[in-house]
Amino acid sequence: MEINQNFKNPFTTKLEAVYIFPLLDEVAVDDMVIRISDRTNSG
């Protein structure tokens, strides 16, 4: 399964946020890529 989610900050100031994955208890994440603007973080 692959999940793509896009978020946009409509404000001119930076925001701090906490993201909670919308997954069931029996599910595991084995790979993830987070892109913020032109930055990429793989885990």
PDB file of all heavy atoms in Angstrom:
ATOM      1  N   MET A   1       0.841  -1.169   0.000  1.00  0.00           N
ATOM      2  CA  MET A   1       0.000   0.000   0.000  1.00  0.00           C
ATOM      3  C   MET A   1       0.889   1.235   0.000  1.00  0.00           C
ATOM      4  O   MET A   1       1.945   1.263   0.618  1.00  0.00           O
ATOM      5  CB  MET A   1      -0.885   0.019   1.253  1.00  0.00           C
ATOM      6  CG  MET A   1      -1.704   1.279   1.335  1.00  0.00           C
ATOM      7  SD  MET A   1      -2.533   1.637   2.909  1.00  0.00           S
ATOM      8  CE  MET A   1      -3.299   0.127   3.323  1.00  0.00           C
ATOM      9  N   GLU A   2       0.478   2.240  -0.691  1.00  0.00           N
ATOM     10  CA  GLU A   2       1.200   3.517  -0.724  1.00  0.00           C
ATOM     11  C   GLU A   2       0.223   4.630  -0.396  1.00  0.00           C
ATOM     12  O   GLU A   2      -0.894   4.653  -0.900  1.00  0.00           O
ATOM     13  CB  GLU A   2       1.800   3.741  -2.101  1.00  0.00           C
ATOM     14  CG  GLU A   2       2.587   5.021  -2.200  1.00  0.00           C
ATOM     15  CD  GLU A   2       3.275   5.182  -3.542  1.00  0.00           C
ATOM     16  OE1 GLU A   2       3.884   4.202  -4.007  1.00  0.00           O
ATOM     17  OE2 GLU A   2       3.184   6.272  -4.110  1.00  0.00           O
ATOM     18  N   ILE A   3       0.643   5.534   0.470  1.00  0.00           N
ATOM     19  CA  ILE A   3      -0.188   6.674   0.847  1.00  0.00           C
ATOM     20  C   ILE A   3       0.573   7.940   0.518  1.00  0.00           C
ATOM     21  O   ILE A   3       1.726   8.115   0.913  1.00  0.00           O
ATOM     22  CB  ILE A   3      -0.520   6.655   2.353  1.00  0.00           C
ATOM     23  CG1 ILE A   3      -1.326   5.411   2.709  1.00  0.00           C
ATOM     24  CG2 ILE A   3      -1.266   7.915   2.742  1.00  0.00           C
ATOM     25  CD1 ILE A   3      -1.562   5.244   4.183  1.00  0.00           C
ATOM     26  N   ASN A   4      -0.049   8.819  -0.235  1.00  0.00           N
ATOM     27  CA  ASN A   4       0.518  10.135  -0.526  1.00  0.00           C
ATOM     28  C   ASN A   4      -0.401  11.183   0.075  1.00  0.00           C
ATOM     29  O   ASN A   4      -1.605  11.162  -0.148  1.00  0.00           O
ATOM     30  CB  ASN A   4       0.617  10.368  -2.037  1.00  0.00           C
ATOM     31  CG  ASN A   4       1.638   9.466  -2.677  1.00  0.00           C
ATOM     32  OD1 ASN A   4       2.773   9.432  -2.258  1.00  0.00           O
ATOM     33  ND2 ASN A   4       1.213   8.729  -3.680  1.00  0.00           N
ATOM     34  N   GLN A   5       0.170  12.079   0.844  1.00  0.00           N
ATOM     35  CA  GLN A   5      -0.603  13.169   1.421  1.00  0.00           C
ATOM     36  C   GLN A   5       0.158  14.462   1.197  1.00  0.00           C
ATOM     37  O   GLN A   5       1.372  14.519   1.373  1.00  0.00           O
ATOM     38  CB  GLN A   5      -0.841  12.943   2.909  1.00  0.00           C
ATOM     39  CG  GLN A   5      -1.722  11.741   3.173  1.00  0.00           C
ATOM     40  CD  GLN A   5      -2.033  11.571   4.644  1.00  0.00           C
ATOM     41  OE1 GLN A   5      -1.198  11.834   5.495  1.00  0.00           O
ATOM     42  NE2 GLN A   5      -3.242  11.140   4.927  1.00  0.00           N
ATOM     43  N   ASN A   6      -0.555  15.486   0.822  1.00  0.00           N
ATOM     44  CA  ASN A   6       0.040  16.798   0.586  1.00  0.00           C
ATOM     45  C   ASN A   6      -0.592  17.815   1.516  1.00  0.00           C
ATOM     46  O   ASN A   6      -1.812  17.828   1.693  1.00  0.00           O
ATOM     47  CB  ASN A   6      -0.181  17.238  -0.863  1.00  0.00           C
ATOM     48  CG  ASN A   6       0.492  16.313  -1.831  1.00  0.00           C
ATOM     49  OD1 ASN A   6       1.682  16.089  -1.753  1.00  0.00           O
ATOM     50  ND2 ASN A   6      -0.274  15.754  -2.745  1.00  0.00           N
ATOM     51  N   PHE A   7       0.250  18.638   2.094  1.00  0.00           N
ATOM     52  CA  PHE A   7      -0.219  19.687   2.981  1.00  0.00           C
ATOM     53  C   PHE A   7       0.395  21.009   2.534  1.00  0.00           C
ATOM     54  O   PHE A   7       1.537  21.045   2.097  1.00  0.00           O
ATOM     55  CB  PHE A   7       0.205  19.395   4.431  1.00  0.00           C
ATOM     56  CG  PHE A   7      -0.366  18.120   4.952  1.00  0.00           C
ATOM     57  CD1 PHE A   7       0.345  16.944   4.860  1.00  0.00           C
ATOM     58  CD2 PHE A   7      -1.626  18.086   5.528  1.00  0.00           C
ATOM     59  CE1 PHE A   7      -0.165  15.752   5.335  1.00  0.00           C
ATOM     60  CE2 PHE A   7      -2.160  16.917   5.999  1.00  0.00           C
ATOM     61  CZ  PHE A   7      -1.427  15.743   5.902  1.00  0.00           C
ATOM     62  N   LYS A   8      -0.351  22.065   2.671  1.00  0.00           N
ATOM     63  CA  LYS A   8       0.152  23.385   2.302  1.00  0.00           C
ATOM     64  C   LYS A   8      -0.171  24.361   3.425  1.00  0.00           C
ATOM     65  O   LYS A   8      -1.283  24.358   3.951  1.00  0.00           O
ATOM     66  CB  LYS A   8      -0.494  23.865   0.995  1.00  0.00           C
ATOM     67  CG  LYS A   8       0.022  25.203   0.548  1.00  0.00           C
ATOM     68  CD  LYS A   8      -0.556  25.606  -0.773  1.00  0.00           C
ATOM     69  CE  LYS A   8       0.011  26.960  -1.165  1.00  0.00           C
ATOM     70  NZ  LYS A   8      -0.429  27.389  -2.476  1.00  0.00           N
ATOM     71  N   ASN A   9       0.806  25.161   3.780  1.00  0.00           N
ATOM     72  CA  ASN A   9       0.606  26.200   4.775  1.00  0.00           C
ATOM     73  C   ASN A   9       0.130  27.453   4.039  1.00  0.00           C
ATOM     74  O   ASN A   9       0.893  28.073   3.310  1.00  0.00           O
ATOM     75  CB  ASN A   9       1.919  26.477   5.512  1.00  0.00           C
ATOM     76  CG  ASN A   9       1.783  27.573   6.534  1.00  0.00           C
ATOM     77  OD1 ASN A   9       0.698  28.089   6.764  1.00  0.00           O
ATOM     78  ND2 ASN A   9       2.887  27.940   7.158  1.00  0.00           N
ATOM     79  N   PRO A  10      -1.123  27.850   4.239  1.00  0.00           N
ATOM     80  CA  PRO A  10      -1.648  29.023   3.533  1.00  0.00           C
ATOM     81  C   PRO A  10      -1.212  30.355   4.153  1.00  0.00           C
ATOM     82  O   PRO A  10      -1.548  31.411   3.642  1.00  0.00           O
ATOM     83  CB  PRO A  10      -3.158  28.846   3.640  1.00  0.00           C
ATOM     84  CG  PRO A  10      -3.350  28.120   4.920  1.00  0.00           C
ATOM     85  CD  PRO A  10      -2.153  27.197   5.037  1.00  0.00           C
ATOM     86  N   PHE A  11      -0.466  30.281   5.251  1.00  0.00           N
ATOM     87  CA  PHE A  11      -0.055  31.492   5.961  1.00  0.00           C
ATOM     88  C   PHE A  11       1.370  31.886   5.592  1.00  0.00           C
ATOM     89  O   PHE A  11       2.139  31.086   5.082  1.00  0.00           O
ATOM     90  CB  PHE A  11      -0.174  31.271   7.477  1.00  0.00           C
ATOM     91  CG  PHE A  11      -1.529  30.791   7.895  1.00  0.00           C
ATOM     92  CD1 PHE A  11      -1.720  29.468   8.259  1.00  0.00           C
ATOM     93  CD2 PHE A  11      -2.620  31.650   7.906  1.00  0.00           C
ATOM     94  CE1 PHE A  11      -2.974  29.005   8.636  1.00  0.00           C
ATOM     95  CE2 PHE A  11      -3.868  31.195   8.268  1.00  0.00           C
ATOM     96  CZ  PHE A  11      -4.052  29.869   8.634  1.00  0.00           C
ATOM     97  N   THR A  12       1.743  33.102   5.872  1.00  0.00           N
ATOM     98  CA  THR A  12       3.096  33.565   5.567  1.00  0.00           C
ATOM     99  C   THR A  12       4.075  33.235   6.692  1.00  0.00           C
ATOM    100  O   THR A  12       5.275  33.318   6.491  1.00  0.00           O
ATOM    101  CB  THR A  12       3.107  35.086   5.324  1.00  0.00           C
ATOM    102  OG1 THR A  12       2.555  35.738   6.471  1.00  0.00           O
ATOM    103  CG2 THR A  12       2.305  35.445   4.088  1.00  0.00           C
ATOM    104  N   THR A  13       3.563  32.855   7.862  1.00  0.00           N
ATOM    105  CA  THR A  13       4.432  32.486   8.981  1.00  0.00           C
ATOM    106  C   THR A  13       4.599  30.966   9.033  1.00  0.00           C
ATOM    107  O   THR A  13       3.739  30.208   8.585  1.00  0.00           O
ATOM    108  CB  THR A  13       3.844  32.970  10.325  1.00  0.00           C
ATOM    109  OG1 THR A  13       2.536  32.412  10.482  1.00  0.00           O
ATOM    110  CG2 THR A  13       3.742  34.484  10.354  1.00  0.00           C
ATOM    111  N   LYS A  14       5.731  30.522   9.587  1.00  0.00           N
ATOM    112  CA  LYS A  14       5.994  29.092   9.728  1.00  0.00           C
ATOM    113  C   LYS A  14       5.092  28.513  10.811  1.00  0.00           C
ATOM    114  O   LYS A  14       4.777  29.180  11.796  1.00  0.00           O
ATOM    115  CB  LYS A  14       7.449  28.859  10.096  1.00  0.00           C
ATOM    116  CG  LYS A  14       8.411  29.304   9.025  1.00  0.00           C
ATOM    117  CD  LYS A  14       9.830  29.068   9.473  1.00  0.00           C
ATOM    118  CE  LYS A  14      10.810  29.548   8.428  1.00  0.00           C
ATOM    119  NZ  LYS A  14      12.204  29.357   8.857  1.00  0.00           N
ATOM    120  N   LEU A  15       4.704  27.249  10.632  1.00  0.00           N
ATOM    121  CA  LEU A  15       3.883  26.554  11.607  1.00  0.00           C
ATOM    122  C   LEU A  15       4.644  25.365  12.158  1.00  0.00           C
ATOM    123  O   LEU A  15       5.459  24.754  11.469  1.00  0.00           O
ATOM    124  CB  LEU A  15       2.594  26.042  10.951  1.00  0.00           C
ATOM    125  CG  LEU A  15       1.650  27.077  10.380  1.00  0.00           C
ATOM    126  CD1 LEU A  15       0.474  26.396   9.707  1.00  0.00           C
ATOM    127  CD2 LEU A  15       1.156  28.000  11.475  1.00  0.00           C
ATOM    128  N   GLU A  16       4.375  25.013  13.402  1.00  0.00           N
ATOM    129  CA  GLU A  16       4.894  23.778  13.975  1.00  0.00           C
ATOM    130  C   GLU A  16       3.726  22.809  14.081  1.00  0.00           C
ATOM    131  O   GLU A  16       2.635  23.180  14.517  1.00  0.00           O
ATOM    132  CB  GLU A  16       5.473  24.028  15.360  1.00  0.00           C
ATOM    133  CG  GLU A  16       6.055  22.796  15.986  1.00  0.00           C
ATOM    134  CD  GLU A  16       6.727  23.076  17.312  1.00  0.00           C
ATOM    135  OE1 GLU A  16       7.143  24.214  17.561  1.00  0.00           O
ATOM    136  OE2 GLU A  16       6.831  22.130  18.103  1.00  0.00           O
ATOM    137  N   ALA A  17       3.947  21.580  13.658  1.00  0.00           N
ATOM    138  CA  ALA A  17       2.854  20.610  13.650  1.00  0.00           C
ATOM    139  C   ALA A  17       3.335  19.243  14.107  1.00  0.00           C
ATOM    140  O   ALA A  17       4.510  18.918  13.992  1.00  0.00           O
ATOM    141  CB  ALA A  17       2.271  20.503  12.243  1.00  0.00           C
ATOM    142  N   VAL A  18       2.400  18.447  14.602  1.00  0.00           N
ATOM    143  CA  VAL A  18       2.654  17.050  14.945  1.00  0.00           C
ATOM    144  C   VAL A  18       1.755  16.228  14.044  1.00  0.00           C
ATOM    145  O   VAL A  18       0.548  16.466  13.962  1.00  0.00           O
ATOM    146  CB  VAL A  18       2.328  16.767  16.425  1.00  0.00           C
ATOM    147  CG1 VAL A  18       2.452  15.285  16.726  1.00  0.00           C
ATOM    148  CG2 VAL A  18       3.215  17.597  17.331  1.00  0.00           C
ATOM    149  N   TYR A  19       2.359  15.268  13.335  1.00  0.00           N
ATOM    150  CA  TYR A  19       1.587  14.430  12.414  1.00  0.00           C
ATOM    151  C   TYR A  19       1.419  13.047  13.026  1.00  0.00           C
ATOM    152  O   TYR A  19       2.386  12.442  13.488  1.00  0.00           O
ATOM    153  CB  TYR A  19       2.297  14.320  11.061  1.00  0.00           C
ATOM    154  CG  TYR A  19       1.530  13.474  10.079  1.00  0.00           C
ATOM    155  CD1 TYR A  19       0.410  13.975   9.455  1.00  0.00           C
ATOM    156  CD2 TYR A  19       1.910  12.168   9.822  1.00  0.00           C
ATOM    157  CE1 TYR A  19      -0.325  13.204   8.567  1.00  0.00           C
ATOM    158  CE2 TYR A  19       1.191  11.383   8.931  1.00  0.00           C
ATOM    159  CZ  TYR A  19       0.074  11.911   8.319  1.00  0.00           C
ATOM    160  OH  TYR A  19      -0.641  11.137   7.468  1.00  0.00           O
ATOM    161  N   ILE A  20       0.206  12.546  13.036  1.00  0.00           N
ATOM    162  CA  ILE A  20      -0.095  11.202  13.518  1.00  0.00           C
ATOM    163  C   ILE A  20      -0.556  10.381  12.329  1.00  0.00           C
ATOM    164  O   ILE A  20      -1.506  10.754  11.639  1.00  0.00           O
ATOM    165  CB  ILE A  20      -1.184  11.232  14.601  1.00  0.00           C
ATOM    166  CG1 ILE A  20      -0.699  12.069  15.791  1.00  0.00           C
ATOM    167  CG2 ILE A  20      -1.545   9.817  15.039  1.00  0.00           C
ATOM    168  CD1 ILE A  20      -1.745  12.302  16.844  1.00  0.00           C
ATOM    169  N   PHE A  21       0.140   9.259  12.078  1.00  0.00           N
ATOM    170  CA  PHE A  21      -0.208   8.408  10.938  1.00  0.00           C
ATOM    171  C   PHE A  21      -1.592   7.806  11.126  1.00  0.00           C
ATOM    172  O   PHE A  21      -1.888   7.256  12.185  1.00  0.00           O
ATOM    173  CB  PHE A  21       0.805   7.272  10.774  1.00  0.00           C
ATOM    174  CG  PHE A  21       2.098   7.708  10.170  1.00  0.00           C
ATOM    175  CD1 PHE A  21       3.173   8.025  10.969  1.00  0.00           C
ATOM    176  CD2 PHE A  21       2.224   7.807   8.797  1.00  0.00           C
ATOM    177  CE1 PHE A  21       4.355   8.431  10.418  1.00  0.00           C
ATOM    178  CE2 PHE A  21       3.415   8.211   8.233  1.00  0.00           C
ATOM    179  CZ  PHE A  21       4.482   8.528   9.048  1.00  0.00           C
ATOM    180  N   PRO A  22      -2.424   7.863  10.094  1.00  0.00           N
ATOM    181  CA  PRO A  22      -3.771   7.280  10.178  1.00  0.00           C
ATOM    182  C   PRO A  22      -3.739   5.780   9.868  1.00  0.00           C
ATOM    183  O   PRO A  22      -4.240   5.329   8.841  1.00  0.00           O
ATOM    184  CB  PRO A  22      -4.543   8.056   9.105  1.00  0.00           C
ATOM    185  CG  PRO A  22      -3.507   8.373   8.077  1.00  0.00           C
ATOM    186  CD  PRO A  22      -2.225   8.595   8.856  1.00  0.00           C
ATOM    187  N   LEU A  23      -3.107   4.984  10.742  1.00  0.00           N
ATOM    188  CA  LEU A  23      -2.962   3.549  10.503  1.00  0.00           C
ATOM    189  C   LEU A  23      -3.658   2.747  11.599  1.00  0.00           C
ATOM    190  O   LEU A  23      -3.803   3.197  12.732  1.00  0.00           O
ATOM    191  CB  LEU A  23      -1.478   3.161  10.477  1.00  0.00           C
ATOM    192  CG  LEU A  23      -0.618   3.836   9.417  1.00  0.00           C
ATOM    193  CD1 LEU A  23       0.834   3.417   9.590  1.00  0.00           C
ATOM    194  CD2 LEU A  23      -1.106   3.494   8.035  1.00  0.00           C
ATOM    195  N   LEU A  24      -4.028   1.529  11.256  1.00  0.00           N
ATOM    196  CA  LEU A  24      -4.613   0.615  12.222  1.00  0.00           C
ATOM    197  C   LEU A  24      -3.536   0.066  13.148  1.00  0.00           C
ATOM    198  O   LEU A  24      -2.340   0.119  12.831  1.00  0.00           O
ATOM    199  CB  LEU A  24      -5.310  -0.537  11.488  1.00  0.00           C
ATOM    200  CG  LEU A  24      -6.435  -0.127  10.541  1.00  0.00           C
ATOM    201  CD1 LEU A  24      -6.922  -1.332   9.752  1.00  0.00           C
ATOM    202  CD2 LEU A  24      -7.575   0.500  11.312  1.00  0.00           C
ATOM    203  N   ASP A  25      -3.937  -0.520  14.285  1.00  0.00           N
ATOM    204  CA  ASP A  25      -2.979  -1.065  15.250  1.00  0.00           C
ATOM    205  C   ASP A  25      -2.134  -2.194  14.673  1.00  0.00           C
ATOM    206  O   ASP A  25      -0.998  -2.386  15.068  1.00  0.00           O
ATOM    207  CB  ASP A  25      -3.720  -1.573  16.485  1.00  0.00           C
ATOM    208  CG  ASP A  25      -4.318  -0.439  17.303  1.00  0.00           C
ATOM    209  OD1 ASP A  25      -3.859   0.705  17.151  1.00  0.00           O
ATOM    210  OD2 ASP A  25      -5.243  -0.710  18.087  1.00  0.00           O
ATOM    211  N   GLU A  26      -2.672  -2.955  13.738  1.00  0.00           N
ATOM    212  CA  GLU A  26      -1.974  -4.126  13.201  1.00  0.00           C
ATOM    213  C   GLU A  26      -1.021  -3.789  12.050  1.00  0.00           C
ATOM    214  O   GLU A  26      -0.422  -4.672  11.453  1.00  0.00           O
ATOM    215  CB  GLU A  26      -2.993  -5.155  12.683  1.00  0.00           C
ATOM    216  CG  GLU A  26      -3.998  -5.627  13.712  1.00  0.00           C
ATOM    217  CD  GLU A  26      -5.187  -4.696  13.862  1.00  0.00           C
ATOM    218  OE1 GLU A  26      -5.486  -3.933  12.930  1.00  0.00           O
ATOM    219  OE2 GLU A  26      -5.812  -4.713  14.927  1.00  0.00           O
ATOM    220  N   VAL A  27      -0.859  -2.534  11.720  1.00  0.00           N
ATOM    221  CA  VAL A  27      -0.093  -2.116  10.554  1.00  0.00           C
ATOM    222  C   VAL A  27       1.279  -1.599  10.980  1.00  0.00           C
ATOM    223  O   VAL A  27       1.436  -1.018  12.039  1.00  0.00           O
ATOM    224  CB  VAL A  27      -0.858  -1.009   9.787  1.00  0.00           C
ATOM    225  CG1 VAL A  27      -0.086  -0.523   8.589  1.00  0.00           C
ATOM    226  CG2 VAL A  27      -2.224  -1.518   9.359  1.00  0.00           C
ATOM    227  N   ALA A  28       2.288  -1.827  10.128  1.00  0.00           N
ATOM    228  CA  ALA A  28       3.634  -1.314  10.374  1.00  0.00           C
ATOM    229  C   ALA A  28       4.115  -0.522   9.163  1.00  0.00           C
ATOM    230  O   ALA A  28       3.727  -0.794   8.040  1.00  0.00           O
ATOM    231  CB  ALA A  28       4.595  -2.457  10.639  1.00  0.00           C
ATOM    232  N   VAL A  29       4.960   0.469   9.398  1.00  0.00           N
ATOM    233  CA  VAL A  29       5.573   1.257   8.328  1.00  0.00           C
ATOM    234  C   VAL A  29       6.991   0.734   8.144  1.00  0.00           C
ATOM    235  O   VAL A  29       7.771   0.695   9.093  1.00  0.00           O
ATOM    236  CB  VAL A  29       5.601   2.757   8.686  1.00  0.00           C
ATOM    237  CG1 VAL A  29       6.325   3.557   7.622  1.00  0.00           C
ATOM    238  CG2 VAL A  29       4.188   3.277   8.885  1.00  0.00           C
ATOM    239  N   ASP A  30       7.330   0.309   6.916  1.00  0.00           N
ATOM    240  CA  ASP A  30       8.680  -0.206   6.693  1.00  0.00           C
ATOM    241  C   ASP A  30       9.537   0.723   5.845  1.00  0.00           C
ATOM    242  O   ASP A  30      10.728   0.498   5.689  1.00  0.00           O
ATOM    243  CB  ASP A  30       8.650  -1.608   6.095  1.00  0.00           C
ATOM    244  CG  ASP A  30       8.017  -1.651   4.722  1.00  0.00           C
ATOM    245  OD1 ASP A  30       7.418  -0.658   4.301  1.00  0.00           O
ATOM    246  OD2 ASP A  30       8.128  -2.696   4.060  1.00  0.00           O
ATOM    247  N   ASP A  31       8.965   1.783   5.313  1.00  0.00           N
ATOM    248  CA  ASP A  31       9.729   2.755   4.532  1.00  0.00           C
ATOM    249  C   ASP A  31       8.932   4.050   4.469  1.00  0.00           C
ATOM    250  O   ASP A  31       7.700   4.025   4.441  1.00  0.00           O
ATOM    251  CB  ASP A  31       9.985   2.231   3.120  1.00  0.00           C
ATOM    252  CG  ASP A  31      10.992   3.080   2.360  1.00  0.00           C
ATOM    253  OD1 ASP A  31      11.846   3.708   3.015  1.00  0.00           O
ATOM    254  OD2 ASP A  31      10.914   3.129   1.134  1.00  0.00           O
ATOM    255  N   MET A  32       9.647   5.163   4.476  1.00  0.00           N
ATOM    256  CA  MET A  32       8.968   6.440   4.443  1.00  0.00           C
ATOM    257  C   MET A  32       9.886   7.488   3.836  1.00  0.00           C
ATOM    258  O   MET A  32      11.100   7.452   4.047  1.00  0.00           O
ATOM    259  CB  MET A  32       8.590   6.841   5.872  1.00  0.00           C
ATOM    260  CG  MET A  32       8.355   8.284   6.013  1.00  0.00           C
ATOM    261  SD  MET A  32       8.067   8.976   7.658  1.00  0.00           S
ATOM    262  CE  MET A  32       7.834   7.712   8.777  1.00  0.00           C
ATOM    263  N   VAL A  33       9.314   8.401   3.066  1.00  0.00           N
ATOM    264  CA  VAL A  33      10.039   9.552   2.534  1.00  0.00           C
ATOM    265  C   VAL A  33       9.216  10.787   2.855  1.00  0.00           C
ATOM    266  O   VAL A  33       8.019  10.832   2.584  1.00  0.00           O
ATOM    267  CB  VAL A  33      10.252   9.448   1.009  1.00  0.00           C
ATOM    268  CG1 VAL A  33      10.911  10.704   0.483  1.00  0.00           C
ATOM    269  CG2 VAL A  33      11.079   8.232   0.672  1.00  0.00           C
ATOM    270  N   ILE A  34       9.849  11.775   3.458  1.00  0.00           N
ATOM    271  CA  ILE A  34       9.188  13.042   3.764  1.00  0.00           C
ATOM    272  C   ILE A  34       9.863  14.124   2.949  1.00  0.00           C
ATOM    273  O   ILE A  34      11.085  14.270   2.987  1.00  0.00           O
ATOM    274  CB  ILE A  34       9.278  13.365   5.269  1.00  0.00           C
ATOM    275  CG1 ILE A  34       8.573  12.286   6.081  1.00  0.00           C
ATOM    276  CG2 ILE A  34       8.689  14.738   5.552  1.00  0.00           C
ATOM    277  CD1 ILE A  34       8.735  12.436   7.568  1.00  0.00           C
ATOM    278  N   ARG A  35       9.063  14.855   2.187  1.00  0.00           N
ATOM    279  CA  ARG A  35       9.598  15.970   1.390  1.00  0.00           C
ATOM    280  C   ARG A  35       8.988  17.270   1.897  1.00  0.00           C
ATOM    281  O   ARG A  35       7.776  17.391   2.004  1.00  0.00           O
ATOM    282  CB  ARG A  35       9.227  15.787  -0.080  1.00  0.00           C
ATOM    283  CG  ARG A  35       9.950  14.671  -0.742  1.00  0.00           C
ATOM    284  CD  ARG A  35       9.643  14.612  -2.243  1.00  0.00           C
ATOM    285  NE  ARG A  35      10.244  13.433  -2.823  1.00  0.00           N
ATOM    286  CZ  ARG A  35       9.621  12.273  -2.983  1.00  0.00           C
ATOM    287  NH1 ARG A  35       8.373  12.154  -2.613  1.00  0.00           N
ATOM    288  NH2 ARG A  35      10.241  11.247  -3.513  1.00  0.00           N
ATOM    289  N   ILE A  36       9.856  18.209   2.188  1.00  0.00           N
ATOM    290  CA  ILE A  36       9.429  19.543   2.592  1.00  0.00           C
ATOM    291  C   ILE A  36      10.121  20.519   1.672  1.00  0.00           C
ATOM    292  O   ILE A  36      11.337  20.663   1.711  1.00  0.00           O
ATOM    293  CB  ILE A  36       9.780  19.834   4.062  1.00  0.00           C
ATOM    294  CG1 ILE A  36       9.094  18.818   4.972  1.00  0.00           C
ATOM    295  CG2 ILE A  36       9.401  21.258   4.432  1.00  0.00           C
ATOM    296  CD1 ILE A  36       9.487  18.919   6.413  1.00  0.00           C
ATOM    297  N   SER A  37       9.336  21.132   0.807  1.00  0.00           N
ATOM    298  CA  SER A  37       9.856  22.030  -0.212  1.00  0.00           C
ATOM    299  C   SER A  37      10.858  21.259  -1.060  1.00  0.00           C
ATOM    300  O   SER A  37      10.516  20.262  -1.662  1.00  0.00           O
ATOM    301  CB  SER A  37      10.444  23.283   0.427  1.00  0.00           C
ATOM    302  OG  SER A  37      10.748  24.227  -0.551  1.00  0.00           O
ATOM    303  N   ASP A  38      12.123  21.664  -1.069  1.00  0.00           N
ATOM    304  CA  ASP A  38      13.122  20.955  -1.869  1.00  0.00           C
ATOM    305  C   ASP A  38      13.972  20.006  -1.019  1.00  0.00           C
ATOM    306  O   ASP A  38      14.937  19.439  -1.491  1.00  0.00           O
ATOM    307  CB  ASP A  38      14.023  21.933  -2.615  1.00  0.00           C
ATOM    308  CG  ASP A  38      14.746  22.895  -1.675  1.00  0.00           C
ATOM    309  OD1 ASP A  38      14.411  22.931  -0.479  1.00  0.00           O
ATOM    310  OD2 ASP A  38      15.633  23.612  -2.153  1.00  0.00           O
ATOM    311  N   ARG A  39      13.584  19.802   0.260  1.00  0.00           N
ATOM    312  CA  ARG A  39      14.317  18.911   1.152  1.00  0.00           C
ATOM    313  C   ARG A  39      13.637  17.540   1.200  1.00  0.00           C
ATOM    314  O   ARG A  39      12.413  17.451   1.210  1.00  0.00           O
ATOM    315  CB  ARG A  39      14.387  19.486   2.560  1.00  0.00           C
ATOM    316  CG  ARG A  39      15.110  20.803   2.608  1.00  0.00           C
ATOM    317  CD  ARG A  39      15.180  21.401   3.990  1.00  0.00           C
ATOM    318  NE  ARG A  39      14.291  20.792   4.960  1.00  0.00           N
ATOM    319  CZ  ARG A  39      13.837  21.408   6.034  1.00  0.00           C
ATOM    320  NH1 ARG A  39      14.162  22.645   6.259  1.00  0.00           N
ATOM    321  NH2 ARG A  39      13.050  20.795   6.883  1.00  0.00           N
ATOM    322  N   THR A  40      14.416  16.476   1.267  1.00  0.00           N
ATOM    323  CA  THR A  40      13.896  15.111   1.367  1.00  0.00           C
ATOM    324  C   THR A  40      14.562  14.397   2.519  1.00  0.00           C
ATOM    325  O   THR A  40      15.766  14.514   2.718  1.00  0.00           O
ATOM    326  CB  THR A  40      14.166  14.330   0.060  1.00  0.00           C
ATOM    327  OG1 THR A  40      13.527  15.003  -1.016  1.00  0.00           O
ATOM    328  CG2 THR A  40      13.618  12.920   0.141  1.00  0.00           C
ATOM    329  N   ASN A  41      13.765  13.654   3.300  1.00  0.00           N
ATOM    330  CA  ASN A  41      14.265  12.865   4.416  1.00  0.00           C
ATOM    331  C   ASN A  41      13.734  11.460   4.265  1.00  0.00           C
ATOM    332  O   ASN A  41      12.535  11.251   4.223  1.00  0.00           O
ATOM    333  CB  ASN A  41      13.812  13.486   5.744  1.00  0.00           C
ATOM    334  CG  ASN A  41      14.372  12.750   6.942  1.00  0.00           C
ATOM    335  OD1 ASN A  41      14.926  11.674   6.827  1.00  0.00           O
ATOM    336  ND2 ASN A  41      14.212  13.332   8.089  1.00  0.00           N
ATOM    337  N   SER A  42      14.610  10.467   4.146  1.00  0.00           N
ATOM    338  CA  SER A  42      14.208   9.075   4.030  1.00  0.00           C
ATOM    339  C   SER A  42      14.491   8.358   5.331  1.00  0.00           C
ATOM    340  O   SER A  42      15.473   8.608   5.987  1.00  0.00           O
ATOM    341  CB  SER A  42      14.978   8.374   2.899  1.00  0.00           C
ATOM    342  OG  SER A  42      14.700   8.988   1.674  1.00  0.00           O
ATOM    343  N   GLY A  43      13.577   7.441   5.696  1.00  0.00           N
ATOM    344  CA  GLY A  43      13.784   6.710   6.934  1.00  0.00           C
ATOM    345  C   GLY A  43      13.349   5.286   6.810  1.00  0.00           C
ATOM    346  O   GLY A  43      12.822   4.808   5.900  1.00  0.00           O
TER     347      GLY A  43
END
